[in-house]
Amino acid sequence: MPLAQSTLSELRRTIGTPNVLTEKEDLIPYSFDGTAAMKQMPGCVAFANTVEQVAGILKLANQTKTPVVTRGSGTGLSGGSLPVADCIILCLVKMDRILEVDRANLTLLTEAGATTQATFEAANSVGLFYPPDPGSMKISTIGGNVAENSGGLHGLKYGVTRNYIMGLEVVLPDGEILWTGNKCVKDVAGYSLRDLFIGSEGTLGVITKVLLKLIPRPAAKKTLIATFAKMDTAAQAVSDIIAAQIIPCTLEFLDRTTIRCVEDYAKIGLPLDCEALLLMETDGHPAAVADEAAKMEEIARKNDAMEIRVARDDAEAMKLASARRGAFSALARVAPTTILEDVTVPRSELAKMVSFVAAAAAKYKLRIGTFSHMGDGNLHPTFLTDERNKDEMHRVEEAFKEIFDEAVRLGGTITGEHGIGIAKKSFLPKFAGDAQMRVMRELRRTLDPNGILNPGKIF
Ligand SMILES: Cc1cc2nc3c(=O)[nH]c(=O)nc-3n(C[C@H](O)[C@H](O)[C@H](O)COP(=O)(O)OP(=O)(O)OC[C@H]3O[C@@H](n4cnc5c(N)ncnc54)[C@H](O)[C@@H]3O)c2cc1C
């Protein structure tokens, strides 16, 4: 049902006419997110500037039973901020103020619409460090990161978004404002509601403020890349690094297809005669960094690395790291539709999973480039395809199913960081099982009895 004129009028009264978009050409940029092959026009886009405005919008939506899809920057890769027909897109990007950096308590308080990059820079400017660094960090919002519990390249050593959330301000679907958490390092008073909202993909409440934990900025960092003629030896090098009790701050993998696309795109000077590339970074005390970098170089050599490059300075380190940071953009250039997948397996099963993906590509005659947060066991097989080719899309779906089944068979999961959204909801019941599905549904019904927040996502 189209949005009622009375609802639109009330919305304009609540947040001001310039903050409500209704023209078709204004709505088109909000009709998709980072997920391939999914589009849906919303009823309107509403920009909130304050938590009171968010509360006002939700009260109105709850009374009129109008669906609301919360949106940060729309970089999500599981269709989480894809509109529901005729919904209100509640966009948080105007709530982007960093409110406080507390050096005594090592915390940062920000509105949810601040970008991850701005948050990192605010911490960095006072010698502190906010580690979670999704590949999209220049544009993704902290609210989106919390709602997806995003990971990043630093995940192996520093963990994911959840590990840095100390408190949240959340507006519930009926408009009530809730604060959970505080600056205390220890707090076990009641259920950890904060954990409930982390990764809730916009289905339980709208996150408006986030209190983040910061840590001291590492004094030194070293960056290396190593190339390998065989996938197995690259995977073995990763296992040997972990077994040597080195926890690099970055341990990333690119396969041959990805290396070629990156080189074609960024002209970094990567060797093209290899099957696999590892990006390895270590940070911390200068002496420990020098020692760990030397050990990783030695381990790569023992595993028959074809070539090892150690960055001599920050500029070269940035250049080498950009091979990984630019992987998705590089792959996205070569085919009309790029579907980036996200499976995680126990690290001991990585080599098997990488080989399985390559075999699935051959079986279904598909082009798949794989890059991964190797140290986390998190793989991104990326399908280079064309959504207009129905036969190929059918083969893509079949290959997906086999890859997810294999990941689960190996003790892994159907998503390590991109969430369920709409793209993976059909796979969740089999993975989560009846009891978990029932509890999740009941939680959702309790918090949002009218089902106005992001309906049709996750379930
Ligand atoms: C090039 C590229 C690289 C990427 N790399 C990574 C990576 O390394 N690691 C990783 O984990 N992800 C990665 N992603 C995925 C994506 O960037 C993350 O999921 C990110 O956290 C989404 O943030 P966003 O602000 O764009 O959120 P959106 O896409 O706008 O929204 C994502 C979900 O969060 C909900 N949401 C957004 N804001 C709020 C809020 N304030 N309150 C409640 N719910 C909210 C939405 O309803 C939706 O369900 C990448 C994406 C791209 C395009």
The ligand as a Tripos MOL2 file, in Angstrom:
@<TRIPOS>MOLECULE
LIG
   53    58     1     0     0
SMALL
NO_CHARGES

@<TRIPOS>ATOM
      1 C1         33.7200   -2.5050   -0.8980 C.3       1 LIG1
      2 C2         33.0860   -3.0720    0.3340 C.ar      1 LIG1
      3 C3         33.9000   -3.6690    1.2980 C.ar      1 LIG1
      4 C4         33.3510   -4.2060    2.4520 C.ar      1 LIG1
      5 N1         34.1790   -4.7610    3.3730 N.ar      1 LIG1
      6 C5         33.6650   -5.2720    4.5080 C.ar      1 LIG1
      7 C6         34.5330   -5.8660    5.4970 C.ar      1 LIG1
      8 O1         35.7520   -5.9120    5.3410 O.2       1 LIG1
      9 N2         33.9490   -6.3670    6.6070 N.ar      1 LIG1
     10 C7         32.6000   -6.3280    6.8180 C.ar      1 LIG1
     11 O2         32.1380   -6.7980    7.8520 O.2       1 LIG1
     12 N3         31.7710   -5.7660    5.8960 N.ar      1 LIG1
     13 C8         32.2570   -5.2410    4.7660 C.ar      1 LIG1
     14 N4         31.4090   -4.6800    3.8400 N.ar      1 LIG1
     15 C9         29.9480   -4.6590    4.0970 C.3       1 LIG1
     16 C10        29.3950   -3.3360    4.7060 C.3       1 LIG1
     17 O3         30.2430   -2.2500    4.4010 O.3       1 LIG1
     18 C11        29.2170   -3.4360    6.2250 C.3       1 LIG1
     19 O4         28.1890   -4.3610    6.5110 O.3       1 LIG1
     20 C12        28.8910   -2.0930    6.9130 C.3       1 LIG1
     21 O5         28.9000   -2.2420    8.2970 O.3       1 LIG1
     22 C13        27.5540   -1.4960    6.4870 C.3       1 LIG1
     23 O6         27.5040   -0.1590    6.9620 O.3       1 LIG1
     24 P1         26.4890    0.8810    6.3150 P.3       1 LIG1
     25 O7         26.5600    2.1420    7.0910 O.co2     1 LIG1
     26 O8         26.7260    1.0030    4.8620 O.co2     1 LIG1
     27 O9         25.1080    0.1440    6.6160 O.3       1 LIG1
     28 P2         23.8820   -0.1360    5.6440 P.3       1 LIG1
     29 O10        24.3210   -0.9400    4.4820 O.co2     1 LIG1
     30 O11        23.1580    1.1210    5.3580 O.co2     1 LIG1
     31 O12        22.9850   -1.0480    6.5820 O.3       1 LIG1
     32 C14        23.3860   -2.3520    6.9220 C.3       1 LIG1
     33 C15        22.3590   -2.9480    7.8960 C.3       1 LIG1
     34 O13        22.4160   -2.2680    9.1260 O.3       1 LIG1
     35 C16        21.1480   -1.6630    9.4470 C.3       1 LIG1
     36 N5         21.4760   -0.3620   10.0290 N.ar      1 LIG1
     37 C17        22.2610    0.6140    9.4930 C.ar      1 LIG1
     38 N6         22.3750    1.6280   10.3640 N.ar      1 LIG1
     39 C18        21.6620    1.2890   11.4640 C.ar      1 LIG1
     40 C19        21.3840    1.9460   12.7080 C.ar      1 LIG1
     41 N7         21.8810    3.1370   12.9890 N.pl3     1 LIG1
     42 N8         20.5800    1.3030   13.5950 N.ar      1 LIG1
     43 C20        20.0670    0.0910   13.3240 C.ar      1 LIG1
     44 N9         20.2910   -0.5640   12.1750 N.ar      1 LIG1
     45 C21        21.0790    0.0150   11.2590 C.ar      1 LIG1
     46 C22        20.3950   -1.6070    8.1400 C.3       1 LIG1
     47 O14        19.0040   -1.6520    8.3400 O.3       1 LIG1
     48 C23        20.9100   -2.8440    7.4310 C.3       1 LIG1
     49 O15        20.2220   -3.9760    7.8860 O.3       1 LIG1
     50 C24        31.9380   -4.1600    2.6610 C.ar      1 LIG1
     51 C25        31.1240   -3.5610    1.6900 C.ar      1 LIG1
     52 C26        31.6750   -3.0280    0.5430 C.ar      1 LIG1
     53 C27        30.7620   -2.3870   -0.4740 C.3       1 LIG1
@<TRIPOS>BOND
     1     1     2 1
     2     2     3 ar
     3     2    52 ar
     4     3     4 ar
     5     4     5 ar
     6     4    50 ar
     7     5     6 ar
     8     6     7 ar
     9     6    13 1
    10     7     8 2
    11     7     9 ar
    12     9    10 ar
    13    10    11 2
    14    10    12 ar
    15    12    13 ar
    16    13    14 ar
    17    14    15 1
    18    14    50 ar
    19    15    16 1
    20    16    17 1
    21    16    18 1
    22    18    19 1
    23    18    20 1
    24    20    21 1
    25    20    22 1
    26    22    23 1
    27    23    24 1
    28    24    25 2
    29    24    26 1
    30    24    27 1
    31    27    28 1
    32    28    29 2
    33    28    30 1
    34    28    31 1
    35    31    32 1
    36    32    33 1
    37    33    34 1
    38    33    48 1
    39    34    35 1
    40    35    36 1
    41    35    46 1
    42    36    37 ar
    43    36    45 ar
    44    37    38 ar
    45    38    39 ar
    46    39    40 ar
    47    39    45 ar
    48    40    41 1
    49    40    42 ar
    50    42    43 ar
    51    43    44 ar
    52    44    45 ar
    53    46    47 1
    54    46    48 1
    55    48    49 1
    56    50    51 ar
    57    51    52 ar
    58    52    53 1
@<TRIPOS>SUBSTRUCTURE
     1 LIG1         1 GROUP 0 **** ****
